[in-house]
Amino acid sequence: MVDVDNGLQGLTRQANDLLYGRSGLKAAFLALRPGGYLAVWSSRVDADFTRRLKQSGFKTETVTVRARKPGKGARHTIWLAGKR
């Protein structure tokens, strides 16, 4: 699970941008065993990030969850990116 910032841009540390780019995603893909998953949290949906995950070889599912139960609070996005 990756949760290093406030989303997919390095809002706290710009160096974190590398994690969400093609080279960072490719490194994550190579580090996983077949059947392994990378989970990435964000405060919002990002279609470009979904596309980069798929281009890096991941099978991708995007899940939106609420911060509190039952169905209250801000919406968060979690990508479940599996290595086939």
PDB file of N, CA, C and O in Angstrom:
ATOM      1  N   MET A   1       0.853  -1.172   0.000  1.00  0.00           N
ATOM      2  CA  MET A   1       0.000   0.000   0.000  1.00  0.00           C
ATOM      3  C   MET A   1       0.891   1.223   0.000  1.00  0.00           C
ATOM      4  O   MET A   1       1.809   1.331   0.812  1.00  0.00           O
ATOM      5  N   VAL A   2       0.621   2.142  -0.908  1.00  0.00           N
ATOM      6  CA  VAL A   2       1.382   3.381  -0.986  1.00  0.00           C
ATOM      7  C   VAL A   2       0.483   4.528  -0.547  1.00  0.00           C
ATOM      8  O   VAL A   2      -0.576   4.750  -1.134  1.00  0.00           O
ATOM      9  N   ASP A   3       0.897   5.249   0.473  1.00  0.00           N
ATOM     10  CA  ASP A   3       0.173   6.418   0.971  1.00  0.00           C
ATOM     11  C   ASP A   3       1.232   7.387   1.491  1.00  0.00           C
ATOM     12  O   ASP A   3       1.445   7.501   2.698  1.00  0.00           O
ATOM     13  N   VAL A   4       1.886   8.075   0.575  1.00  0.00           N
ATOM     14  CA  VAL A   4       3.009   8.918   0.961  1.00  0.00           C
ATOM     15  C   VAL A   4       2.695  10.406   0.895  1.00  0.00           C
ATOM     16  O   VAL A   4       3.515  11.219   1.321  1.00  0.00           O
ATOM     17  N   ASP A   5       1.564  10.774   0.388  1.00  0.00           N
ATOM     18  CA  ASP A   5       1.241  12.172   0.154  1.00  0.00           C
ATOM     19  C   ASP A   5      -0.257  12.388   0.255  1.00  0.00           C
ATOM     20  O   ASP A   5      -0.976  11.578   0.838  1.00  0.00           O
ATOM     21  N   ASN A   6      -0.714  13.475  -0.313  1.00  0.00           N
ATOM     22  CA  ASN A   6      -2.138  13.796  -0.319  1.00  0.00           C
ATOM     23  C   ASN A   6      -2.791  13.407  -1.633  1.00  0.00           C
ATOM     24  O   ASN A   6      -3.888  13.873  -1.940  1.00  0.00           O
ATOM     25  N   GLY A   7      -2.160  12.594  -2.381  1.00  0.00           N
ATOM     26  CA  GLY A   7      -2.703  12.187  -3.664  1.00  0.00           C
ATOM     27  C   GLY A   7      -1.603  11.771  -4.602  1.00  0.00           C
ATOM     28  O   GLY A   7      -0.529  11.352  -4.171  1.00  0.00           O
ATOM     29  N   LEU A   8      -1.870  11.886  -5.889  1.00  0.00           N
ATOM     30  CA  LEU A   8      -0.943  11.385  -6.888  1.00  0.00           C
ATOM     31  C   LEU A   8       0.093  12.404  -7.322  1.00  0.00           C
ATOM     32  O   LEU A   8       0.882  12.132  -8.226  1.00  0.00           O
ATOM     33  N   GLN A   9       0.107  13.548  -6.707  1.00  0.00           N
ATOM     34  CA  GLN A   9       1.136  14.532  -6.981  1.00  0.00           C
ATOM     35  C   GLN A   9       1.865  14.782  -5.682  1.00  0.00           C
ATOM     36  O   GLN A   9       1.264  14.785  -4.608  1.00  0.00           O
ATOM     37  N   GLY A  10       3.158  14.992  -5.788  1.00  0.00           N
ATOM     38  CA  GLY A  10       3.972  15.177  -4.595  1.00  0.00           C
ATOM     39  C   GLY A  10       3.662  16.479  -3.881  1.00  0.00           C
ATOM     40  O   GLY A  10       4.438  17.432  -3.953  1.00  0.00           O
ATOM     41  N   LEU A  11       2.526  16.524  -3.189  1.00  0.00           N
ATOM     42  CA  LEU A  11       2.133  17.755  -2.512  1.00  0.00           C
ATOM     43  C   LEU A  11       3.006  18.037  -1.297  1.00  0.00           C
ATOM     44  O   LEU A  11       3.268  19.195  -0.974  1.00  0.00           O
ATOM     45  N   THR A  12       3.446  17.003  -0.635  1.00  0.00           N
ATOM     46  CA  THR A  12       4.300  17.173   0.528  1.00  0.00           C
ATOM     47  C   THR A  12       5.759  17.205   0.111  1.00  0.00           C
ATOM     48  O   THR A  12       6.527  18.049   0.573  1.00  0.00           O
ATOM     49  N   ARG A  13       6.136  16.291  -0.755  1.00  0.00           N
ATOM     50  CA  ARG A  13       7.508  16.207  -1.274  1.00  0.00           C
ATOM     51  C   ARG A  13       7.443  15.935  -2.761  1.00  0.00           C
ATOM     52  O   ARG A  13       6.926  14.902  -3.185  1.00  0.00           O
ATOM     53  N   GLN A  14       7.961  16.850  -3.550  1.00  0.00           N
ATOM     54  CA  GLN A  14       7.882  16.661  -5.000  1.00  0.00           C
ATOM     55  C   GLN A  14       8.628  15.422  -5.472  1.00  0.00           C
ATOM     56  O   GLN A  14       8.310  14.881  -6.530  1.00  0.00           O
ATOM     57  N   ALA A  15       9.612  14.963  -4.711  1.00  0.00           N
ATOM     58  CA  ALA A  15      10.333  13.749  -5.088  1.00  0.00           C
ATOM     59  C   ALA A  15       9.398  12.550  -5.164  1.00  0.00           C
ATOM     60  O   ALA A  15       9.691  11.575  -5.856  1.00  0.00           O
ATOM     61  N   ASN A  16       8.271  12.618  -4.455  1.00  0.00           N
ATOM     62  CA  ASN A  16       7.307  11.517  -4.493  1.00  0.00           C
ATOM     63  C   ASN A  16       6.620  11.384  -5.846  1.00  0.00           C
ATOM     64  O   ASN A  16       6.039  10.340  -6.143  1.00  0.00           O
ATOM     65  N   ASP A  17       6.680  12.430  -6.672  1.00  0.00           N
ATOM     66  CA  ASP A  17       6.089  12.342  -8.014  1.00  0.00           C
ATOM     67  C   ASP A  17       6.644  11.156  -8.792  1.00  0.00           C
ATOM     68  O   ASP A  17       5.937  10.563  -9.606  1.00  0.00           O
ATOM     69  N   LEU A  18       7.894  10.810  -8.550  1.00  0.00           N
ATOM     70  CA  LEU A  18       8.524   9.697  -9.274  1.00  0.00           C
ATOM     71  C   LEU A  18       7.807   8.376  -9.025  1.00  0.00           C
ATOM     72  O   LEU A  18       7.797   7.500  -9.890  1.00  0.00           O
ATOM     73  N   LEU A  19       7.209   8.232  -7.848  1.00  0.00           N
ATOM     74  CA  LEU A  19       6.500   6.988  -7.528  1.00  0.00           C
ATOM     75  C   LEU A  19       5.294   6.762  -8.429  1.00  0.00           C
ATOM     76  O   LEU A  19       4.932   5.622  -8.718  1.00  0.00           O
ATOM     77  N   TYR A  20       4.679   7.842  -8.866  1.00  0.00           N
ATOM     78  CA  TYR A  20       3.434   7.754  -9.627  1.00  0.00           C
ATOM     79  C   TYR A  20       3.638   7.831 -11.133  1.00  0.00           C
ATOM     80  O   TYR A  20       2.682   7.682 -11.894  1.00  0.00           O
ATOM     81  N   GLY A  21       4.866   8.061 -11.573  1.00  0.00           N
ATOM     82  CA  GLY A  21       5.186   8.125 -12.993  1.00  0.00           C
ATOM     83  C   GLY A  21       5.475   6.739 -13.551  1.00  0.00           C
ATOM     84  O   GLY A  21       5.435   5.739 -12.834  1.00  0.00           O
ATOM     85  N   ARG A  22       5.765   6.705 -14.835  1.00  0.00           N
ATOM     86  CA  ARG A  22       5.994   5.416 -15.508  1.00  0.00           C
ATOM     87  C   ARG A  22       7.166   4.647 -14.921  1.00  0.00           C
ATOM     88  O   ARG A  22       7.079   3.432 -14.749  1.00  0.00           O
ATOM     89  N   SER A  23       8.256   5.329 -14.613  1.00  0.00           N
ATOM     90  CA  SER A  23       9.426   4.605 -14.093  1.00  0.00           C
ATOM     91  C   SER A  23       9.148   4.043 -12.701  1.00  0.00           C
ATOM     92  O   SER A  23       9.567   2.926 -12.396  1.00  0.00           O
ATOM     93  N   GLY A  24       8.455   4.792 -11.857  1.00  0.00           N
ATOM     94  CA  GLY A  24       8.116   4.296 -10.523  1.00  0.00           C
ATOM     95  C   GLY A  24       7.148   3.136 -10.562  1.00  0.00           C
ATOM     96  O   GLY A  24       7.287   2.176  -9.804  1.00  0.00           O
ATOM     97  N   LEU A  25       6.163   3.221 -11.445  1.00  0.00           N
ATOM     98  CA  LEU A  25       5.186   2.141 -11.564  1.00  0.00           C
ATOM     99  C   LEU A  25       5.825   0.890 -12.162  1.00  0.00           C
ATOM    100  O   LEU A  25       5.495  -0.229 -11.769  1.00  0.00           O
ATOM    101  N   LYS A  26       6.730   1.079 -13.101  1.00  0.00           N
ATOM    102  CA  LYS A  26       7.413  -0.074 -13.681  1.00  0.00           C
ATOM    103  C   LYS A  26       8.278  -0.762 -12.619  1.00  0.00           C
ATOM    104  O   LYS A  26       8.344  -1.991 -12.571  1.00  0.00           O
ATOM    105  N   ALA A  27       8.943   0.031 -11.765  1.00  0.00           N
ATOM    106  CA  ALA A  27       9.755  -0.545 -10.682  1.00  0.00           C
ATOM    107  C   ALA A  27       8.869  -1.316  -9.708  1.00  0.00           C
ATOM    108  O   ALA A  27       9.244  -2.395  -9.252  1.00  0.00           O
ATOM    109  N   ALA A  28       7.694  -0.768  -9.388  1.00  0.00           N
ATOM    110  CA  ALA A  28       6.762  -1.464  -8.490  1.00  0.00           C
ATOM    111  C   ALA A  28       6.288  -2.769  -9.122  1.00  0.00           C
ATOM    112  O   ALA A  28       6.201  -3.795  -8.449  1.00  0.00           O
ATOM    113  N   PHE A  29       5.985  -2.725 -10.416  1.00  0.00           N
ATOM    114  CA  PHE A  29       5.533  -3.922 -11.116  1.00  0.00           C
ATOM    115  C   PHE A  29       6.602  -5.013 -11.069  1.00  0.00           C
ATOM    116  O   PHE A  29       6.302  -6.176 -10.798  1.00  0.00           O
ATOM    117  N   LEU A  30       7.837  -4.632 -11.332  1.00  0.00           N
ATOM    118  CA  LEU A  30       8.930  -5.604 -11.336  1.00  0.00           C
ATOM    119  C   LEU A  30       9.216  -6.158  -9.942  1.00  0.00           C
ATOM    120  O   LEU A  30       9.706  -7.279  -9.810  1.00  0.00           O
ATOM    121  N   ALA A  31       8.916  -5.386  -8.910  1.00  0.00           N
ATOM    122  CA  ALA A  31       9.177  -5.826  -7.530  1.00  0.00           C
ATOM    123  C   ALA A  31       8.143  -6.836  -7.029  1.00  0.00           C
ATOM    124  O   ALA A  31       8.405  -7.585  -6.087  1.00  0.00           O
ATOM    125  N   LEU A  32       6.979  -6.851  -7.657  1.00  0.00           N
ATOM    126  CA  LEU A  32       5.916  -7.758  -7.214  1.00  0.00           C
ATOM    127  C   LEU A  32       6.085  -9.154  -7.806  1.00  0.00           C
ATOM    128  O   LEU A  32       6.584  -9.322  -8.919  1.00  0.00           O
ATOM    129  N   ARG A  33       5.664 -10.132  -7.048  1.00  0.00           N
ATOM    130  CA  ARG A  33       5.578 -11.495  -7.564  1.00  0.00           C
ATOM    131  C   ARG A  33       4.273 -11.627  -8.347  1.00  0.00           C
ATOM    132  O   ARG A  33       3.338 -10.859  -8.119  1.00  0.00           O
ATOM    133  N   PRO A  34       4.197 -12.586  -9.261  1.00  0.00           N
ATOM    134  CA  PRO A  34       2.925 -12.831  -9.944  1.00  0.00           C
ATOM    135  C   PRO A  34       1.820 -13.065  -8.910  1.00  0.00           C
ATOM    136  O   PRO A  34       2.002 -13.819  -7.954  1.00  0.00           O
ATOM    137  N   GLY A  35       0.690 -12.420  -9.110  1.00  0.00           N
ATOM    138  CA  GLY A  35      -0.417 -12.506  -8.171  1.00  0.00           C
ATOM    139  C   GLY A  35      -0.354 -11.443  -7.081  1.00  0.00           C
ATOM    140  O   GLY A  35      -1.290 -11.314  -6.292  1.00  0.00           O
ATOM    141  N   GLY A  36       0.748 -10.671  -7.027  1.00  0.00           N
ATOM    142  CA  GLY A  36       0.897  -9.622  -6.024  1.00  0.00           C
ATOM    143  C   GLY A  36       0.119  -8.368  -6.411  1.00  0.00           C
ATOM    144  O   GLY A  36      -0.257  -8.189  -7.569  1.00  0.00           O
ATOM    145  N   TYR A  37      -0.115  -7.508  -5.427  1.00  0.00           N
ATOM    146  CA  TYR A  37      -0.884  -6.280  -5.648  1.00  0.00           C
ATOM    147  C   TYR A  37      -0.165  -5.067  -5.104  1.00  0.00           C
ATOM    148  O   TYR A  37       0.491  -5.121  -4.064  1.00  0.00           O
ATOM    149  N   LEU A  38      -0.301  -3.977  -5.824  1.00  0.00           N
ATOM    150  CA  LEU A  38       0.086  -2.654  -5.375  1.00  0.00           C
ATOM    151  C   LEU A  38      -1.213  -1.907  -5.102  1.00  0.00           C
ATOM    152  O   LEU A  38      -2.087  -1.861  -5.968  1.00  0.00           O
ATOM    153  N   ALA A  39      -1.354  -1.326  -3.925  1.00  0.00           N
ATOM    154  CA  ALA A  39      -2.530  -0.510  -3.605  1.00  0.00           C
ATOM    155  C   ALA A  39      -2.065   0.923  -3.428  1.00  0.00           C
ATOM    156  O   ALA A  39      -1.108   1.187  -2.699  1.00  0.00           O
ATOM    157  N   VAL A  40      -2.748   1.857  -4.101  1.00  0.00           N
ATOM    158  CA  VAL A  40      -2.371   3.265  -4.054  1.00  0.00           C
ATOM    159  C   VAL A  40      -3.587   4.080  -3.647  1.00  0.00           C
ATOM    160  O   VAL A  40      -4.658   3.952  -4.240  1.00  0.00           O
ATOM    161  N   TRP A  41      -3.416   4.919  -2.629  1.00  0.00           N
ATOM    162  CA  TRP A  41      -4.477   5.783  -2.127  1.00  0.00           C
ATOM    163  C   TRP A  41      -4.372   7.164  -2.750  1.00  0.00           C
ATOM    164  O   TRP A  41      -3.274   7.638  -3.041  1.00  0.00           O
ATOM    165  N   SER A  42      -5.508   7.804  -2.953  1.00  0.00           N
ATOM    166  CA  SER A  42      -5.543   9.194  -3.394  1.00  0.00           C
ATOM    167  C   SER A  42      -6.809   9.855  -2.868  1.00  0.00           C
ATOM    168  O   SER A  42      -7.795   9.192  -2.546  1.00  0.00           O
ATOM    169  N   SER A  43      -6.751  11.167  -2.791  1.00  0.00           N
ATOM    170  CA  SER A  43      -7.927  11.921  -2.361  1.00  0.00           C
ATOM    171  C   SER A  43      -8.914  12.125  -3.497  1.00  0.00           C
ATOM    172  O   SER A  43     -10.013  12.639  -3.284  1.00  0.00           O
ATOM    173  N   ARG A  44      -8.522  11.718  -4.728  1.00  0.00           N
ATOM    174  CA  ARG A  44      -9.428  11.903  -5.873  1.00  0.00           C
ATOM    175  C   ARG A  44      -9.126  10.893  -6.969  1.00  0.00           C
ATOM    176  O   ARG A  44      -8.070  10.260  -6.979  1.00  0.00           O
ATOM    177  N   VAL A  45     -10.068  10.754  -7.888  1.00  0.00           N
ATOM    178  CA  VAL A  45      -9.918   9.884  -9.057  1.00  0.00           C
ATOM    179  C   VAL A  45      -8.977  10.562 -10.051  1.00  0.00           C
ATOM    180  O   VAL A  45      -8.970  11.787 -10.167  1.00  0.00           O
ATOM    181  N   ASP A  46      -8.189   9.768 -10.763  1.00  0.00           N
ATOM    182  CA  ASP A  46      -7.270  10.309 -11.758  1.00  0.00           C
ATOM    183  C   ASP A  46      -7.176   9.316 -12.914  1.00  0.00           C
ATOM    184  O   ASP A  46      -6.505   8.289 -12.806  1.00  0.00           O
ATOM    185  N   ALA A  47      -7.849   9.627 -14.014  1.00  0.00           N
ATOM    186  CA  ALA A  47      -7.885   8.737 -15.172  1.00  0.00           C
ATOM    187  C   ALA A  47      -6.497   8.543 -15.780  1.00  0.00           C
ATOM    188  O   ALA A  47      -6.187   7.461 -16.277  1.00  0.00           O
ATOM    189  N   ASP A  48      -5.662   9.576 -15.746  1.00  0.00           N
ATOM    190  CA  ASP A  48      -4.301   9.446 -16.288  1.00  0.00           C
ATOM    191  C   ASP A  48      -3.490   8.433 -15.489  1.00  0.00           C
ATOM    192  O   ASP A  48      -2.709   7.672 -16.061  1.00  0.00           O
ATOM    193  N   PHE A  49      -3.672   8.418 -14.171  1.00  0.00           N
ATOM    194  CA  PHE A  49      -2.948   7.458 -13.348  1.00  0.00           C
ATOM    195  C   PHE A  49      -3.413   6.034 -13.654  1.00  0.00           C
ATOM    196  O   PHE A  49      -2.596   5.118 -13.743  1.00  0.00           O
ATOM    197  N   THR A  50      -4.712   5.851 -13.814  1.00  0.00           N
ATOM    198  CA  THR A  50      -5.246   4.540 -14.181  1.00  0.00           C
ATOM    199  C   THR A  50      -4.615   4.074 -15.488  1.00  0.00           C
ATOM    200  O   THR A  50      -4.226   2.913 -15.615  1.00  0.00           O
ATOM    201  N   ARG A  51      -4.515   4.971 -16.451  1.00  0.00           N
ATOM    202  CA  ARG A  51      -3.908   4.646 -17.742  1.00  0.00           C
ATOM    203  C   ARG A  51      -2.430   4.269 -17.570  1.00  0.00           C
ATOM    204  O   ARG A  51      -1.971   3.304 -18.181  1.00  0.00           O
ATOM    205  N   ARG A  52      -1.678   5.016 -16.747  1.00  0.00           N
ATOM    206  CA  ARG A  52      -0.266   4.691 -16.520  1.00  0.00           C
ATOM    207  C   ARG A  52      -0.100   3.325 -15.858  1.00  0.00           C
ATOM    208  O   ARG A  52       0.827   2.585 -16.188  1.00  0.00           O
ATOM    209  N   LEU A  53      -0.995   2.986 -14.925  1.00  0.00           N
ATOM    210  CA  LEU A  53      -0.942   1.661 -14.297  1.00  0.00           C
ATOM    211  C   LEU A  53      -1.096   0.571 -15.352  1.00  0.00           C
ATOM    212  O   LEU A  53      -0.322  -0.386 -15.388  1.00  0.00           O
ATOM    213  N   LYS A  54      -2.093   0.725 -16.202  1.00  0.00           N
ATOM    214  CA  LYS A  54      -2.350  -0.278 -17.241  1.00  0.00           C
ATOM    215  C   LYS A  54      -1.190  -0.363 -18.225  1.00  0.00           C
ATOM    216  O   LYS A  54      -0.825  -1.457 -18.657  1.00  0.00           O
ATOM    217  N   GLN A  55      -0.610   0.774 -18.583  1.00  0.00           N
ATOM    218  CA  GLN A  55       0.533   0.780 -19.497  1.00  0.00           C
ATOM    219  C   GLN A  55       1.761   0.127 -18.866  1.00  0.00           C
ATOM    220  O   GLN A  55       2.650  -0.347 -19.573  1.00  0.00           O
ATOM    221  N   SER A  56       1.807   0.104 -17.537  1.00  0.00           N
ATOM    222  CA  SER A  56       2.926  -0.519 -16.823  1.00  0.00           C
ATOM    223  C   SER A  56       2.729  -2.017 -16.641  1.00  0.00           C
ATOM    224  O   SER A  56       3.587  -2.689 -16.068  1.00  0.00           O
ATOM    225  N   GLY A  57       1.600  -2.551 -17.127  1.00  0.00           N
ATOM    226  CA  GLY A  57       1.366  -3.984 -17.080  1.00  0.00           C
ATOM    227  C   GLY A  57       0.411  -4.446 -15.999  1.00  0.00           C
ATOM    228  O   GLY A  57       0.143  -5.642 -15.883  1.00  0.00           O
ATOM    229  N   PHE A  58      -0.111  -3.517 -15.199  1.00  0.00           N
ATOM    230  CA  PHE A  58      -1.004  -3.892 -14.108  1.00  0.00           C
ATOM    231  C   PHE A  58      -2.422  -4.155 -14.597  1.00  0.00           C
ATOM    232  O   PHE A  58      -2.905  -3.505 -15.524  1.00  0.00           O
ATOM    233  N   LYS A  59      -3.075  -5.110 -13.965  1.00  0.00           N
ATOM    234  CA  LYS A  59      -4.519  -5.295 -14.080  1.00  0.00           C
ATOM    235  C   LYS A  59      -5.095  -4.399 -12.980  1.00  0.00           C
ATOM    236  O   LYS A  59      -4.755  -4.571 -11.809  1.00  0.00           O
ATOM    237  N   THR A  60      -5.950  -3.457 -13.334  1.00  0.00           N
ATOM    238  CA  THR A  60      -6.309  -2.380 -12.407  1.00  0.00           C
ATOM    239  C   THR A  60      -7.791  -2.345 -12.066  1.00  0.00           C
ATOM    240  O   THR A  60      -8.654  -2.485 -12.934  1.00  0.00           O
ATOM    241  N   GLU A  61      -8.060  -2.156 -10.790  1.00  0.00           N
ATOM    242  CA  GLU A  61      -9.420  -1.923 -10.292  1.00  0.00           C
ATOM    243  C   GLU A  61      -9.382  -0.648  -9.452  1.00  0.00           C
ATOM    244  O   GLU A  61      -8.501  -0.484  -8.608  1.00  0.00           O
ATOM    245  N   THR A  62     -10.335   0.253  -9.684  1.00  0.00           N
ATOM    246  CA  THR A  62     -10.413   1.498  -8.925  1.00  0.00           C
ATOM    247  C   THR A  62     -11.611   1.411  -7.988  1.00  0.00           C
ATOM    248  O   THR A  62     -12.726   1.113  -8.416  1.00  0.00           O
ATOM    249  N   VAL A  63     -11.369   1.676  -6.703  1.00  0.00           N
ATOM    250  CA  VAL A  63     -12.408   1.587  -5.689  1.00  0.00           C
ATOM    251  C   VAL A  63     -12.545   2.948  -5.006  1.00  0.00           C
ATOM    252  O   VAL A  63     -11.551   3.565  -4.624  1.00  0.00           O
ATOM    253  N   THR A  64     -13.781   3.404  -4.858  1.00  0.00           N
ATOM    254  CA  THR A  64     -14.041   4.641  -4.125  1.00  0.00           C
ATOM    255  C   THR A  64     -14.676   4.277  -2.794  1.00  0.00           C
ATOM    256  O   THR A  64     -15.651   3.526  -2.742  1.00  0.00           O
ATOM    257  N   VAL A  65     -14.119   4.813  -1.726  1.00  0.00           N
ATOM    258  CA  VAL A  65     -14.620   4.527  -0.378  1.00  0.00           C
ATOM    259  C   VAL A  65     -14.862   5.839   0.356  1.00  0.00           C
ATOM    260  O   VAL A  65     -14.293   6.877   0.017  1.00  0.00           O
ATOM    261  N   ARG A  66     -15.719   5.766   1.368  1.00  0.00           N
ATOM    262  CA  ARG A  66     -15.981   6.934   2.203  1.00  0.00           C
ATOM    263  C   ARG A  66     -15.070   6.899   3.424  1.00  0.00           C
ATOM    264  O   ARG A  66     -14.676   5.830   3.889  1.00  0.00           O
ATOM    265  N   ALA A  67     -14.743   8.077   3.933  1.00  0.00           N
ATOM    266  CA  ALA A  67     -13.822   8.188   5.067  1.00  0.00           C
ATOM    267  C   ALA A  67     -14.416   7.615   6.355  1.00  0.00           C
ATOM    268  O   ALA A  67     -13.697   7.078   7.197  1.00  0.00           O
ATOM    269  N   ARG A  68     -15.724   7.737   6.493  1.00  0.00           N
ATOM    270  CA  ARG A  68     -16.372   7.226   7.704  1.00  0.00           C
ATOM    271  C   ARG A  68     -17.586   6.406   7.318  1.00  0.00           C
ATOM    272  O   ARG A  68     -18.124   6.537   6.219  1.00  0.00           O
ATOM    273  N   LYS A  69     -17.997   5.574   8.226  1.00  0.00           N
ATOM    274  CA  LYS A  69     -19.191   4.760   8.019  1.00  0.00           C
ATOM    275  C   LYS A  69     -20.346   5.418   8.734  1.00  0.00           C
ATOM    276  O   LYS A  69     -20.103   6.149   9.694  1.00  0.00           O
ATOM    277  N   PRO A  70     -21.532   5.220   8.352  1.00  0.00           N
ATOM    278  CA  PRO A  70     -21.998   4.564   7.125  1.00  0.00           C
ATOM    279  C   PRO A  70     -22.130   5.581   6.001  1.00  0.00           C
ATOM    280  O   PRO A  70     -23.060   6.388   6.005  1.00  0.00           O
ATOM    281  N   GLY A  71     -21.239   5.554   5.065  1.00  0.00           N
ATOM    282  CA  GLY A  71     -21.302   6.395   3.876  1.00  0.00           C
ATOM    283  C   GLY A  71     -21.125   7.872   4.132  1.00  0.00           C
ATOM    284  O   GLY A  71     -21.704   8.695   3.422  1.00  0.00           O
ATOM    285  N   LYS A  72     -20.339   8.226   5.130  1.00  0.00           N
ATOM    286  CA  LYS A  72     -20.147   9.639   5.448  1.00  0.00           C
ATOM    287  C   LYS A  72     -18.680  10.020   5.269  1.00  0.00           C
ATOM    288  O   LYS A  72     -17.799   9.165   5.187  1.00  0.00           O
ATOM    289  N   GLY A  73     -18.454  11.295   5.212  1.00  0.00           N
ATOM    290  CA  GLY A  73     -17.094  11.797   5.086  1.00  0.00           C
ATOM    291  C   GLY A  73     -16.648  11.881   3.640  1.00  0.00           C
ATOM    292  O   GLY A  73     -17.382  11.530   2.715  1.00  0.00           O
ATOM    293  N   ALA A  74     -15.444  12.351   3.474  1.00  0.00           N
ATOM    294  CA  ALA A  74     -14.871  12.539   2.139  1.00  0.00           C
ATOM    295  C   ALA A  74     -14.735  11.212   1.405  1.00  0.00           C
ATOM    296  O   ALA A  74     -14.625  10.147   2.013  1.00  0.00           O
ATOM    297  N   ARG A  75     -14.745  11.308   0.087  1.00  0.00           N
ATOM    298  CA  ARG A  75     -14.525  10.129  -0.746  1.00  0.00           C
ATOM    299  C   ARG A  75     -13.026   9.988  -1.006  1.00  0.00           C
ATOM    300  O   ARG A  75     -12.330  10.977  -1.236  1.00  0.00           O
ATOM    301  N   HIS A  76     -12.547   8.767  -0.967  1.00  0.00           N
ATOM    302  CA  HIS A  76     -11.155   8.452  -1.253  1.00  0.00           C
ATOM    303  C   HIS A  76     -11.125   7.432  -2.370  1.00  0.00           C
ATOM    304  O   HIS A  76     -12.059   6.649  -2.539  1.00  0.00           O
ATOM    305  N   THR A  77     -10.045   7.449  -3.131  1.00  0.00           N
ATOM    306  CA  THR A  77      -9.857   6.508  -4.232  1.00  0.00           C
ATOM    307  C   THR A  77      -8.690   5.585  -3.910  1.00  0.00           C
ATOM    308  O   THR A  77      -7.634   6.038  -3.470  1.00  0.00           O
ATOM    309  N   ILE A  78      -8.885   4.306  -4.129  1.00  0.00           N
ATOM    310  CA  ILE A  78      -7.821   3.321  -3.958  1.00  0.00           C
ATOM    311  C   ILE A  78      -7.728   2.507  -5.243  1.00  0.00           C
ATOM    312  O   ILE A  78      -8.711   1.935  -5.716  1.00  0.00           O
ATOM    313  N   TRP A  79      -6.528   2.473  -5.787  1.00  0.00           N
ATOM    314  CA  TRP A  79      -6.276   1.613  -6.953  1.00  0.00           C
ATOM    315  C   TRP A  79      -5.710   0.295  -6.456  1.00  0.00           C
ATOM    316  O   TRP A  79      -4.753   0.273  -5.682  1.00  0.00           O
ATOM    317  N   LEU A  80      -6.297  -0.787  -6.899  1.00  0.00           N
ATOM    318  CA  LEU A  80      -5.779  -2.129  -6.649  1.00  0.00           C
ATOM    319  C   LEU A  80      -5.191  -2.595  -7.975  1.00  0.00           C
ATOM    320  O   LEU A  80      -5.914  -2.900  -8.924  1.00  0.00           O
ATOM    321  N   ALA A  81      -3.863  -2.644  -8.017  1.00  0.00           N
ATOM    322  CA  ALA A  81      -3.160  -2.928  -9.255  1.00  0.00           C
ATOM    323  C   ALA A  81      -2.444  -4.273  -9.105  1.00  0.00           C
ATOM    324  O   ALA A  81      -1.473  -4.390  -8.357  1.00  0.00           O
ATOM    325  N   GLY A  82      -2.932  -5.274  -9.818  1.00  0.00           N
ATOM    326  CA  GLY A  82      -2.395  -6.625  -9.687  1.00  0.00           C
ATOM    327  C   GLY A  82      -1.420  -6.975 -10.796  1.00  0.00           C
ATOM    328  O   GLY A  82      -1.544  -6.537 -11.940  1.00  0.00           O
ATOM    329  N   LYS A  83      -0.445  -7.784 -10.407  1.00  0.00           N
ATOM    330  CA  LYS A  83       0.494  -8.321 -11.382  1.00  0.00           C
ATOM    331  C   LYS A  83      -0.013  -9.687 -11.807  1.00  0.00           C
ATOM    332  O   LYS A  83      -0.176 -10.575 -10.970  1.00  0.00           O
ATOM    333  N   ARG A  84      -0.259  -9.861 -13.066  1.00  0.00           N
ATOM    334  CA  ARG A  84      -0.815 -11.106 -13.602  1.00  0.00           C
ATOM    335  C   ARG A  84       0.168 -12.229 -13.533  1.00  0.00           C
ATOM    336  O   ARG A  84      -0.142 -13.347 -13.944  1.00  0.00           O
TER     337      ARG A  84
END
